[in-house]
Amino acid sequence: MNENNLKNNQKVLYKLFYNSISNNRLSNCYLLYGDLNSPLKSTALYLAKSLSCQSGIFACDNCPSCKRFDLGKSPDSFFIDGSTETIKKNSIKELEEHFKYTSFEDNHIPTYVIHLVDNITEEAANSLLKFLEEPKQDIVAFLTSHNIDSVLKTILSRSTKVRVNPVDQKTYFSEICNLNYLSSNKDNKLSIFLSYVLSKITSSIEEINSILDNDLYVYSIEVVEDFFTLLVDNLKEAEYLLLSLACKIKDNKCYNYLFLCLSILLSDILSDNINEDCGIADTLTNIPLSKKQLVNIKSILEENYGLRRYNLNPIGTISRILKIIEVNNE
């Protein structure tokens, strides 16, 4: 993320931030939200870095302050990443301690970023709310979420909410199609289906490479292509395919990618906007399920958003999905 990217692709956010800095009217908390392929993390970090830049309103990426921020050595900033694990009370306590004892640099505005704040325990959320209500000094928070409806209403009410636009789908999809990944000691070209799903799941090439480095993550996504194909031709085999995942997948993160992939394709079907780039457009057009069944399945999947949930029961979720599929179309 840089100033030109922000100005060209996030015009509302760019103007809001520019005017807020120029008029000295920064909000205490910004909640950036958007689709799965919206660059929430990079945007939030760039805005936080901008508040410590020595050169202008937006981060120059070259001054000592920007370089310290990029290295994670800025004393005026703190980052919590909810994409790697559930945010617990201890993380919020560390945040409070950081700003309690840190000696801030001149002309810098202290900032913290909490990426995917909806992936937070209730106890941690209450601690965060208290910190938002009673900051020790002028601190600017940047929170992000792909599912704004799951963020506590009390946190929403104390935030300036700004939508972050997704990346340009066609350009990004083409970039991903040209990636290679190593599987079974062989270099593989990404399939059209895998490229499409990855372009919808995340805006980060770094995260995509992390997914491709794990064969089970890739399998968890690719199995969805086989599932939909079998759903058209052989319902029993489609059911068996999903149930057999329990023998191969033990990591909840794998299930998270599986459920996200299913949800993305169901959204395409329900919106009557099946993209030819998905690689299985003809298959999705012929899915033998009613709209009510599709909506009910998507509702179940939405309950499982988040990388780690204490009550996540993947096999139970799959069983509920299969039960809906088995019901005769109405």
N, C-alpha and C positions, 0 to 999 in steps of 0.2 A: 504494500500500500504506500502511495506517495500523494503529494498534493494534486498533481494532474489527474491521477486515477480517482481521487475523491471528488474533485471538481467536475469531472466528466461523467462519472457513473453514480454519484451520490449527491445530486445537486441540492436537494432539500437539506440534507445533513450539512453539506459544505456551507450553505448560506446561513443556516442556523448557528453553526459553530463560529463562523467568521463574525457575524453580528454580535454574538454573545461576548466574544473576546474584545472586539472593538468598543463595545459599550459597557464593558466591565460588568456583565450581567450573566455570568456563568451559573448554571444550575448546580445544586449539590450532588445531583444524581441523574445520569442519563441511562435509559434503558434502550439498548439497540436490539431490535428484533427483526426477524425475517425468515425466509425459507431455509431449508437445509443447505442449499448451495449459495446462500448469501454470505459474504466475507465478514462475518460478525467479529471474530477474534482479531483478525488483522486490522480491521477498522477501529475497534476499541483501543487496541494497543497503539495505533498510530495517533489517535486523538490524545491519549494519555501522554505519549512522547512529545506531542506538540506543546503541551503545557509546561514543559521544561526546556524547550528549545531556546537557544540564545540568539537565534537569527531572525525569527519572525513569528507570525501567528501559527503557521503550520510547520511541522518538523522538516528540517532541511536534510537530515540524515548524515550530516558531515561534521557538525560542531561537536565538541567534547561531551556535551550533555546528551546529545542524540546517540553518540557512540556508547556511552556508559549505559544508556537505557537498553540498547540492542544487546549488550553483553549481560544484562540483568544485574547491573551494579549501580543503578541509580538509587540513592538513599531516599528519594522522594516518591518512590513508586512501589507497588506491591501487586502481585498477580496470583490469582487462584484459578485453576483450570478444572472446571467441572466436567470436561470431556474425558478425563482420564480416570476419575473416581468420584464417588459421591462426596459432596461438600459437607463436612461435619463441623461440629461446634469448635473443635480444636483449631481448624483452619481460620475461623473468624476470630478466635482468641489470639492467634499469631498475628492476624491483621491489626487488631487493636494494640497489641504489644509493640508492633513495628512502628506505628505512628505515635506511640506514647514515649518512646525513647530515642527516636531518630532525630538527628540534628539536620534540619533542612537547609538546602543551599539558597543563597540569595536569589530573589526574583523567580523562584520556582514555585509552582502550585502543586502541592502534594496530590497524588492520584492513586487510585487502585482500580484494577480490572478484575471482575469476576465473570469468567466465561461460562455460559450455560448455568445461570443462577437458579433455574428451575430444577436442576439436579442437586437439591440441597435438602438436608434433613429438616424436620420441623424445629428441632432444638436450635440448629444452626441458623435457620431463617429468623427465629425470634431474636437471637443475638445480633444478627445483621441489622434487623429492624431497629433495635435499640441504638446501634452504632450510627445508623443513618439519622436517627432523631436527635442524638446527642453527640455530635462530633466534637473532638477536643479542640480542633482548629478548623480553618477553612480547608476542606478536603473535597476533591471532586471524584465521584465514583462513576465508573462505566460498567454497567451490567449488560449481559447479553442473554438472549433466549430465542430458541427456535419455536417455542410453544408458549406464547405470552399468556394464554389462558390458565396455565399451570403455575404462574408466578403469584405469590401471595398478594391479595388485593391491597393490603396495607403497604407493601413495597411499591406496587404499581402507583398508588396514590401519592407517593413521595418522589416519583421519578418523572423526568421529561422523556416521553416515549417517542422514539424516532425509528421509522422503518428503514432497513438497509436493503437496497435492491440486490437481487441475485446477480451472479456473473452472467455475461453474455453466453447463452446456452450453446449456440452454434459454434462460436469460436473455441469455447472451452471443451466442447465435445470433440472437436477436431484435434485439439491438443492432446487429449487423453487417448484418442485412437492411435496416436503415434508412439505411445509408451510401450516399453517392453517390461516383462517381469520374469523372474526365475522360478520355475516350478519343475520339480523332479530333475533338477540339474540341467534343465534346458531353458533357453530363452524363448519366451512365448510372446506373441503379439496378442494384445487384448481383443477379445471378441467384440462385435458391435453391441451385444447385449450388456456385457460387463462395462464397456465404456459408457454406455448410456446411463446405467444405474449409478456408477461412480460420479458421473457429472451432475447427478441429481442429489446425491448424498452429501457431498461436501464441496466447498469452494477451494480447498487446499490441495495442491499437488503433493505437498509433504505428507498429508494424511492418506492420500491415495497410495503413495509409495509404501507407507506403513501397512496399509491393508494388503497390498500385493506381496509384501514380504512374508505374509502369513497364509499358508495354504488353506487353513481352515476358514479364515475370513473370506477368502476367494470362493471356497466351496459353498459357504453359507449364502453367498449371493447367487452363484451360478446354479445352485440347486433349484432356485425359484423358476428359472427358465424351463427346466425339466418338469417341474411341478405343474406349471400352466399348460405345457404341451400334453402331459398325461391327463390333466383335468378334462381336456377336450376329447381325448380318445379312450381313456380307461380310468374311471373314477376310483376304483379299488386300488390300482397301482399308484395313483396320485396320493391317496391317503397313506398307503404303506410307505411311500417315499418320505413324507413328512415325519411319520412316526419313527422311522428308522434313523432319523437324525440323532436321536438320543444316544445311540451307540457310538456316534462319531464326534458329537459336539458336547463338550463339558463346560465351556466358557460362556458366560452370559453375554459377553461382547459379541460372540458369534451369532447368538440368537438375536441380538440387537440389530445386526446388519441384515439378518434374515427378515425380521419383522419390518424394518425400514424399507427393504426392497419390495416386499409384498404390498406395503401401504402405498408406495410410490406408484406402482403399476395399477393398483385398484383406483387410485385417484385419477389416473389417466383414463381408465375405463368409465368411471362415473361422470367425468367431465365431458365425455364424448370427444376427447382430444388425444386419441392414441397417436403417438409420435412414430412416424416411419423409422426414425433413427433407433428405436428401441430394439430392433432386430427380430421381434416376434409380434409384429403388428397384426398379422392375419390370425394368429393364435388368440390374441387378446380380444379380437373382434368376435370370436366364436365361443367365448367362455360360456358354458351352459349354466349360468347362475342368474337368478333374478336380481333386479336392482336392490330389493330389500335384503337379500342374502349378502350382496356386496357391501351394502351400508353397514350391516350388522358385523361383518368380518372386520371392516375398517375400524369400527368402533372398538372392537376388542384389541386391535393392533395399537390404537392410540393410547390405550391404557398402559402399554408397555414402553412408551417413549422414555428414553433415558438410558444411560450406559449401564448403570447398576441400580437396581431397586431391591430393597430388602425383601419385599414380598413377591418378587418376580418368580413365577413358576412357568418356565418355558413349555414344559410338556403339557401342563394344564392348559396353557394358552392354545397350543396346537390342537389339543383335544376339543376345546370349545369351537375352534375354527372348523374342524372336521365335522362336528355335530351339526353346524349350520349348513355345511356343504351337502350333508346327507339328506337334509330336508328337501322334499320335492318342491320344485319351482312353483311359485304361486301365480 
